[in-house]
Amino acid sequence: MSSLNLNKVILGGHLTADPELKQTNSGIPVISFSIAVNRRFRSQANENASAQPTVDFFNVTAWRSQAEFVSRYFRKGSAICVVGSIQNRTWTDQQGQKRYATDIVADEVMFVDSKNEGGAGNAGGAQFAAESYAAPSYSTPPAQAPKFEEIKADDDLPF
């Protein structure tokens, strides 16, 4: 039997509403938002027809510096790329009904549009990732780059 366990999702879409930053009772920043992702499918009834567009909506939760990053730079309509994992939750509501929810827990959040492209106030380009913004209270000291010794040209190298 295989011991493979993998839970990874990559989504690119647009925010459906302005995200609102909140904090847990212990002061940890958290943000929940929904993204709309376009998908095309071909009907089995008419395989010769062109692909039909539809939209899937995904609930996403981000924590700590990722939450602060989303709150600072993304608004309704902003294009966003989320890398994370799928999490299933169950609970019993006030009427005693068992409820289920599936969420995406963000590990990484990235810009998709550049500042001059659409994106409802999105600031920055695709080269910026969430790691480029680190909240001071959560950042760890950057690891020092290793010091390499420069090797002078040597004609006696065996390769």
Buried (B, 14 or more C-beta within 10 A) or exposed (E): EEEEEEEEBEBBBBBBEBBEBEEEEEEEBBBBBBBEBEEEEEEEEEEEEEEEEEEEEBBBBBBBBBBBBBBEBBBEBBBBBBBBEEEEEEEEEEEEEEEEEEBBBBBBBBBBBBEEEEBBEBBBEEEBBBEEBBBEEEEEEEEEEEEEEEEEEEEEEEE
